[in-house]
Amino acid sequence: MKKMIPVLVALCLSAGYAEAQSDTTNNLNEVMVRENRLKLPFSKQNRNIWIIDNQQIKNLPSRSISELLSYVTGVDVRQRGPGGVQADISIDGGTFDQTLVLINGVKVSDPQTGHNMMNLPISVDDIDHIEVLRGSASRIYGTNALTGAINIVTKSVTKTGVSANVFTGSSFKKNDTGGTYANYGVRATGTLALKESSHLFSVGQEAGNGYRYNTAFNNQKFFYEGKVNVGKTDQLDITGGYVHNNFGANGYYSAPGDKDSEETVKTALAAIAYKTQLTSFWTLMPRLSYRNNVDDYLYIKQTPDKFHNHHVTQVLSAELNNSFQTGIGEFGLGLEARKEKINSTNLGKRNRDNIGIYGEYKFDLVKNLLINAGSYVNYNSDYGWQAFPGIDAGYTFYGNWKVFVNVGTGQRLPTFTDLYYKGPTNIGNDQLQPEKSRYAEGGIKYNSTHFVLNASLFKRRITNFIDWVKAQVTDPWQPKNFSELNTMGYTLSADYNTGALQSTTFNSLRFGVAYTHLNPKVKTTLADANISRYAVESLRNQLTGTVNADFLKVMTLTVTARYNERISYKDYTIMDARLSYKFKNSSIYADGSNLFDVNFIQAGAVPMPGVWATLGYKIAL
């Protein structure tokens, strides 16, 4: 903590983390958190939910979704390359397989491996806001939301137009051939707003020659979202996307032997949903979704026949969500079926089925009191029946203050890689059992027009914890079920927004700071688990900060700072900044990442880039 004191002082004086930044905090409080059945505005939530809204997305010096998430305290982003090339996401000390990722409520997590979780067909420019739900959330989202869920909500089309974002950047360092490490990106979005429908289509191309040996990347993204009004109350939603992501994977998974590795991940996503008002109190929302993922990994790209893994994963899901407005409160009921298949040169041909039945009840008939309770009952073809109940409650007092408590449970199914992988340094374990969690949290919140405060304390117990372990350094890694992983932690955050100012210099300002402390403890009786891969990588302390200033009516400056201390890695502090100048229909911006050229590692043995400068131009017509 001594090393953190000067960082904390500097952040409090000059920067802060905006728990959720928007034009005004009132807009934030009215953001509707889009759960599948019962929806509540942010201001009424009884759980630790963080919103990254469209104004923050616009101003933060980030090129990718994973970089955006790195500013959320409690979220651990372990990148193996910049710009979202490959990143693992975990929440509050969990592993990267324990967080569920969704796009507009559609689950996109990969049953092959969590390493592909962030291979998403949408760019930062497509996003309206991101909802980060911390804590076990199987009551709401079903399996694999063991430590939390991240729901990415795309923009709603309100007018017809086109927009583009072009940028280029470099570290100004030389590569092995005498060239300079650099990257570029081109993104374009078209929107069509009609009387009875709206449509969004976006394309993107990003590429670079890396930031060290064999880290070049090249990816393309396509995304479409359409909404069609049917009659006076019904709506049809159609979503489709594709991403092709190729990158050099030097040291990504089994350093140092994989310095010449290469990986290509191709992901296609499609979903169709229909919302109909059957009666004055009954809303029905069926949805079908399909995800196809191709992961092609070359251990040595010069000799592709050596340890060449090719995986094709398919996931088909069907949902039937219902909500009922009654005189005693609102009810949510639903069914979910999910089929997972994989055809792999390494993992073989596998499949499993999942069926979920879930119900929720929202009680708000007592003034200032809100209670949500429910359960998710799950059947898996490999592991049988399980039930995951949960409840949260909040009481509002003195207008803007709220005390809250929530208790939840969760489950994480082993991935196909956990179960069946065979390689020179990693061996799967088909005897693994699902992880289970119990979670309890309590805290206090304050929400007003200009000030947001949150303080919470949680405890989580994970039984059958899965970690890749070995008895000696020379042994291969193999996943085992630990006895328990117990984590206690707390979060403190404060955010102040001035709103519009009458000053001729500053038009608006926002200050804040947030801090998360985690204390994970592993309890195990395994005699052959002397060395752990993931249990010792958890965050212990995290401090994040952002300051945003609009000034001279045409300029915006954002400065951010992130302090991370993991159990097994050297702690580090990263500072980034963005300065933009606004024209009538366009803007020019300059980003500086890792301004002080800090040497740091987020995952494995992969050193992250040093200072990187980016220049970009946005236009909207």
CORBEL-V102842 format. One record per helix or strand of 2 or more residues. SS is the DSSP state (A for helix, B for strand). FROM is the first residue (numbers start at 1). TO is the last residue. Records with the same first field share a line. If there is no record, write none. Layout:
BEGIN
SS: FROM-TO / FROM-TO
END
This chain:
BEGIN
A: 2-14 / 25-29 / 42-44 / 54-59 / 65-69 / 82-84 / 114-116 / 124-126 / 138-141 / 301-303 / 416-420
B: 32-33 / 40-41 / 49-52 / 75-81 / 86-91 / 99-103 / 106-107 / 127-134 / 148-154 / 161-174 / 180-193 / 197-208 / 217-230 / 234-248 / 262-277 / 282-298 / 308-326 / 329-344 / 348-363 / 369-380 / 384-397 / 401-412 / 426-427 / 435-447 / 451-463 / 466-470 / 477-481 / 484-497 / 506-523 / 531-532 / 539-551 / 555-566 / 572-582 / 586-593 / 612-620
END
